[in-house]
Amino acid sequence: MGEVQDSSKSTNPTIIPPYDVEGYARAEAMREKVSTLTDEEELEFARQQSMKGSVAPPAPRGEIAEPSGEMVVEGDPVAILGSLEQIPRLAVTTDELFDLHLDHHMGFILTLIDGVLDFETIVDVCGMPRHEAIRVLAMLVRRRVITARLPR
C-alpha cells in the first residue's frame, strides 16, 4: 500500500495568483460613487426619464396598448391557448425574435419553451402570477411566435 505523506512537508510550491490590489481599490471607490435606486420615487423618476422620446411599437393585431404601455390581449387568454396541456414550441427563428419588439416578460417565458414543458408547467414554474403568465403566452400565440400541440 502507498505511504501517506505529511502535506506540511510538501516540496510543491504554493502558487499565489496575481492580484491587483490597486485595481480592486479603484473599482471599490467607483462602486461607492455609483448611486443606487432604492426609493420608489427615484425609481419612477428614472423610469419616466428613460421613456422620454421613445415611441412604443404599434400593438399587433389582437392586442391593445394600455396607457401604461402594457399590452393586453383581446379575448380570453385561456381560450387563445386552448388546452393548457399543449406543448408550445418556437415558430420563428432566433434571428426573427429580435425584430418582434418583445418585452422582458415574453423573453423570459420564451426561455422556458423547450418542446417538452406544457403550458401548465410553464405557468407553474415561471414564478409570475398565473394570470400574467397565461396573458404572456397568449400574446406569443397571437403574434405567431409560438405554436402548440397536444402531447403524443
Residue pairs with C-beta under 8 A, 6 or more apart in sequence:
37 43
37 46
51 69
56 65
56 69
57 101
58 65
59 65
59 71
60 142
60 143
61 142
62 73
62 74
62 75
62 142
63 71
63 72
63 73
63 74
63 139
63 142
64 71
64 72
64 74
65 71
65 72
66 72
71 103
71 139
72 135
73 80
73 135
73 138
73 139
73 142
77 131
77 134
77 135
77 137
77 138
78 84
78 134
78 138
80 138
80 141
80 142
81 119
81 134
81 137
81 138
81 141
81 148
82 148
83 119
83 150
84 118
84 119
84 120
84 123
85 118
85 119
85 120
85 150
85 151
86 118
86 119
86 148
86 149
86 150
86 151
87 115
87 116
87 117
87 118
87 119
87 148
87 149
87 150
87 151
88 113
88 118
88 119
88 122
88 137
88 140
88 141
88 146
88 147
88 148
89 113
89 115
89 146
89 147
89 148
89 149
90 110
90 113
90 145
90 146
91 144
91 145
91 146
91 147
92 100
92 144
92 145
97 110
97 145
100 143
100 145
102 110
102 145
105 128
105 132
105 136
106 136
106 139
106 140
106 145
108 126
108 128
109 122
109 126
109 128
109 133
109 136
109 137
109 140
110 140
110 145
110 146
112 122
112 125
112 126
113 122
113 146
117 125
118 151
119 134
119 137
119 148
122 133
122 137
123 130
123 133
123 134
123 137
126 133
128 136
137 146
140 146
141 147
141 148
